[in-house]
Amino acid sequence: MSERNYWTSLRHRKISRRTMLKASSKAGVGAAGLALVGCGGDDDDDDAATAATEQAEEQVEQAQAQAQAEEQAEEQAQAQAEQAMDDEQAEEQAEEQAVEAEEAEFSQPWPLDQVDLDASIVAGISSRQEGTDMQRAGSQGNVYSHGAVFNAAMEIDPVDGSAIPSLAAPEWIDPVTLRATVEPAPFHDGSILTAHDMVFSYDRMGGRAEYHQGGETTDHPGGWTPTNPTRGAESWVRNEAVDDRTWSFELAGPDGGFFPVNLARVGEVAIVSQADVEGRGDAAVDQAPMGTGPYRFVSQTADENSVFERFEDHFLPVDYPVTVSHYAHNKHLTVVLRPELQSRLAGLEAGEIDLLESLGPDVVAPFVDDPEFTVQFERTGQLNIYINLWQQTMDDGSPNPFLDLRVRQAANHAINRQALIDNLLLGVGQQSMFAFSGIGGYPTAEQKQEVLFDYDPERARALMAEAGYADGFDVPLYIAESAESVFGSFGPDMALAVEQELNAVGIRAELRQIPISEYFTDAYTRGRENAPPGLFFFGANTVPDVGSMWECCTGPDGFFTLSPPLDPSLDELYQALKVETDAERRTEMVTQLLVEHARQAYFIFLVEPPRASLTAADVNWPLGGPFGRLNGRTAFAAQRHV
């Protein structure tokens, strides 16, 4: 707001007594002379008095003119200062508007007085895993249930991608030791979270919880194996509760990316109640989950709906940052299972469904300009073909051809990425790398240019011949059934296109669909050397740290690894990155890691696609920032207008 003095204009219309006194003083007249000037003399015959009066009047007039000139100069200077202030404020306002414009790229929450907090929200999904135990392999795909019922130790801030405290506020004591204050958050059964529950949750995910000796004594009929033990306490040196509010643990070595990878929501370590799990058993937890999350579990019917209701005693307030679990902005959440995409779209158009996510740009294109609906795009992870390089031979006993760099290069030159982008992604996308473009250190366009694979089928066939495969070879290409639930609605179409393009250069890929409940198990993507030889259609996540993808899916000890680096210097670089504390040096190392991985063609790189969500116009599903997410884990943030 301007500090302009609005009295200025008055001084242009009349001379104040202060000005008159100032003028008379400069003229040497004083207040008495001023009175004389104002009143005149009593004796007109007194020539001396008259002369003196006239002289005084002349002096006063001169002084008055000088005072007015000085005052005008002061007013001019003040006006210039005010103008400068106005200009500065205008500049600040422009900067604020620029920030607002930048933030406008990401949907923001509506003010709470515009939100119906008692609303019911219905989400449509194509598939799910029936299990509700987030930590059990085979049940991790039930993301709406997991996001509703559970919280994690930390969360990802939607604005800057940093890890922020949630159920725990950890701090480094030394390069390998952490100590965390545990939030006294209520569980849905009324009990209070303690540090003992944190220890138990990470031991359980690490596959070393004493209550069932890594699954040996579980009562689950299908057995119990942790979803991802490397995210839990599998390799920790120590994991203990100092007291109910203090959790202390020690890692095997320094890890600069530990917070976002192992503690935050995306690390997929749900915090469970030790008393509840031990009391009810694994089978019961996998049918009716209980946590500290924004919703209570109500029911789930096989092949039909999942129902949740808001947990009124959630430990975080209703106005907490969006996409970070908080008191839900809707009271009831129902998740309806409709495998057919057209059925889900029809449900949305009929008002039976409020929101759909993980849609391809081609699917939402007809809705972009329709005022009855809201379309949002968000950047998502990479889509790649992972190569099982653990296996030395194929199923028929022949050597694994992908151990030859030339074959991997040929496979990459076979892919027409621009055609995939133009035909399936509305022209939006770029060649992928092993980690998504939101991480710090992602290569610049110039750095990435040197490792891009152009579409060159002739070059691909020449490389195949040079490697001794002029006649080609057969290879399975695995993809999860209902792939659109994992990779977006364009996933299956992209897999078909890739299959055809690989075939065209002699890599005779055969697309094989695997049930999602098996795809992410030891039998396939988690199997390392036990997984079948071949190619796997896979997606990278959006954790804002390269460590997640390296340790999960790229490095030699990764849990989902199908393509361990043949060059040990790459993992040596990553291990050095883990202990590097200088931010600038870390950025350089991440860039080098991504570029060298691409140079050696350890993946068949596809594209980084946009992902779309579609909601009814009266429903707001806020991203909240560039690192916000629109998926089943954030349905609590969905708002219906009053």
C-alpha angles and dihedrals in degrees: 000000000000119000092208114155104235091195090074094088092056091060090060091061104049142011114249123223087245089061093047092051091048091052095048091050091055089049091053092241102113129194093306092054089047089055089049092050090049096048108030127220128297098219113061091183092060099099094181092053090047093050090048091049093049091048091049091049091050092049092047091049090051092047090045091053090049092047091049090050090050092047091049088050089051091048091049091050090047091049090050090049090048091049090051089050090049090049091050091049090047089052091049090048090050090051090050090049090050090052090047090050090051091048090048088071086074121056113247130206118268117244108273093241087065094050127090099222090186093057127125118229125201120200124193122216135178099218144345142184111256096225119094099197103106093197096054121093107241093034101061093094094070090092100161090056093046094048091047100048107031141057128198132224090257139007136217115251107235093217105051104009094240123143111253130187120271119151089357136031105206129190133185115252092181134341092290106022127082132186122193135190109224120222113235090233119169119243117221090258091058097256119125126244115247136182088260089066090052091052091047094048094052093043089050093049088045090057094242107096108140095221092078105010095240095319101315095117099032118136092215108120092218094047125248127262123162117252095231118356093183088067090053132053095291094126102020118128094215137007118177147145112239088190136330093289101035126073120186129183141162127216126216090243143347116300119185093188097046099113100056094035104043107019107034128084093262089058086072097222102140115200110235134182112260092207092050096048095044091043099048100026134228095288094056093045089053090056102039116019125205126195145128096275131129094267137045117228111248107171147325124203119202110259091357139066135343115208129199136171129204118273101229094199097056109151096232123069128248092251096055116128114291120258088026109103110261142142100319119255090219129048102217130034122191121183113201121200113225112159095190114080093212090054091055092047091048090051091053093049090049092052094246093112126043104192142019127185141186092045126154121243089246091059096051097040093097091053100049096095097030111113091207091068141042122222121196130184124204132179113252139183129293126278113219142154109246116211121215100231094164091080115079093195140034125240091273092053096254119133116276101258093203091069083078112084091214092061091050090049091049091053090052094048089051094066119092096206095173090057089051090050094046097043102036106022105041089251095300119122147064140224109289131233127198093276129039124261095252095075122101110259097028105157120264119242090262093049092046094048094075093060101039115121112222121210103264114148092175090056088047093054091047091053090049091053092046089054091051098259102108088137092048129225141244123254135168118240109205125205132169117255111251086025091173089073089060105029105022130266092291093056099094092045091050091050090053092050092049091049090055094046093050090049090054092065097042100270095121100203119188114202112228121184117214124193109259090235088063101033093072096046138089089273092068133358097012094045103089105187090000093061116096117265115258143067128317126202103223143163132222120228129236101242106145092232129074092222093075094062095038096051095037104041115000115036125080093257097042119137095226095028116148097156113044113187112264089204107070091201089076093060089042087056091050092048089052089049091055092062098037113110101179107099096210093049091047090055091052092049093050090052092050092048094053095044095049093046089053093044090059092047095228089161132038092241117219124167144306101233132193116244124214137208125199126204139168112267093249091055122081119198103184124209092190095200146351092293095046117119133216107203140105093288092065102045088115088073094058112116132199118206117244 
